[in-house]
Amino acid sequence: MDRSQKADAVAELNRTFGEVGVVVITRNLGMTVKQSTDLRNKMREAGASYKVSKNKLAKIAANGTDYAAIADLLTGPTALATSIDPVAAAKVAVEFAKTNDKLEIVGGAMGTQVLDQEGIKALASLPSLDELRGKLVGLIVAPATKLATVTQAPAAQLARVFGAYAAKDAA
């Protein structure tokens, strides 16, 4: 990697750190190409990204951002999982680490808050942003649905009573 490529990598990482809601740092302990590809695909499906980066470049890129404190976690063969949704990257990384012993969760950060391995696991157990939106919409719509059902019930009952009288008179 020459100087210009390193500068481009630092600029891209710095831009990423400015946009994301969470950074999860993982340690790669000899994953195969297929396993790495599977993890990247799962991250992409969840709206996250997974990138192997040189620790020195990641430290330089994090400097001056909310994620400057993660520099201490960047040792050894690490990779960065990032996402705008604060839960997506953590959830995919933790789920993948459960089934693959060659991926270790080191820690991460959510803004200026540095998280250890247990913090990332706790973050992964939370519902995602889309799940929370769905629950919120359900809570908002439920009273309106109940109101519509209650207001329609008397009219339906009257129609059935009139229908019964009409059938009785016809017979």
RABEL-V970355 format. One record per backbone hydrogen bond with DSSP energy under -0.5 kcal/mol. NH is the residue of the N-H (numbers start at 0). CO is the residue of the C=O. E is the energy in kcal/mol with one decimal. If there is no record, write none. Layout:
# RABEL-V970355
((NH CO E) (NH CO E))
This chain:
# RABEL-V970355
((5 1 -2.3) (6 2 -2.6) (7 3 -2.2) (8 4 -2.5) (9 5 -2.6) (10 6 -2.3) (11 7 -2.5) (12 8 -2.5) (13 9 -2.7) (14 10 -2.2) (15 11 -2.3) (16 12 -2.8) (17 13 -1.4) (18 14 -0.9) (18 15 -1.0) (19 15 -2.0) (20 82 -2.3) (21 82 -1.6) (22 108 -2.7) (23 80 -3.4) (24 106 -3.0) (25 23 -0.5) (25 78 -2.6) (26 103 -3.3) (27 25 -0.5) (27 76 -2.8) (28 26 -0.7) (28 101 -3.2) (35 31 -2.4) (36 32 -2.5) (37 33 -2.5) (38 34 -2.4) (39 35 -2.5) (40 36 -2.5) (41 37 -2.4) (42 38 -2.4) (43 39 -2.6) (44 40 -2.4) (45 41 -1.5) (46 43 -1.3) (47 42 -3.3) (48 81 -2.7) (50 79 -2.7) (52 77 -0.7) (57 53 -2.4) (58 54 -2.5) (59 55 -2.0) (60 56 -2.5) (61 57 -2.3) (62 58 -1.4) (64 61 -2.2) (67 64 -1.3) (69 66 -1.6) (70 67 -1.3) (71 68 -0.8) (72 69 -1.5) (73 69 -0.7) (73 70 -0.9) (74 72 -1.7) (77 75 -1.5) (78 25 -2.1) (79 50 -3.3) (80 23 -3.1) (81 48 -2.4) (81 79 -0.5) (82 21 -1.5) (83 46 -0.6) (88 84 -0.7) (90 86 -2.8) (91 87 -2.2) (92 88 -2.4) (93 89 -2.5) (94 90 -2.3) (95 91 -2.5) (96 92 -2.3) (97 93 -1.6) (98 94 -1.0) (99 95 -1.1) (102 99 -1.3) (103 26 -2.3) (105 24 -2.7) (105 103 -0.6) (106 24 -1.5) (107 114 -2.2) (108 22 -2.5) (109 112 -2.7) (112 109 -1.5) (113 111 -0.7) (114 107 -3.2) (119 115 -2.1) (120 116 -1.9) (121 117 -2.4) (122 118 -2.2) (123 119 -2.2) (124 120 -1.0) (125 122 -1.1) (131 127 -2.3) (132 128 -2.2) (133 129 -2.3) (134 130 -2.3) (135 131 -2.4) (136 132 -2.6) (137 133 -2.3) (138 134 -2.3) (139 135 -2.1) (140 136 -2.7) (141 137 -1.9) (142 138 -0.7) (143 139 -0.6) (144 140 -2.3) (145 141 -2.4) (146 142 -2.5) (147 143 -2.2) (148 144 -2.2) (149 145 -2.5) (150 146 -2.4) (151 147 -1.6) (152 148 -1.5) (153 149 -0.8) (154 150 -0.5) (155 151 -2.1) (156 152 -2.4) (157 153 -2.5) (158 154 -2.3) (159 155 -2.1) (160 156 -2.3) (161 157 -2.9) (162 158 -2.3) (163 159 -2.2) (164 160 -2.4) (165 161 -2.5) (166 162 -2.2) (167 163 -2.3) (168 164 -2.8) (169 165 -2.0) (170 166 -1.3))
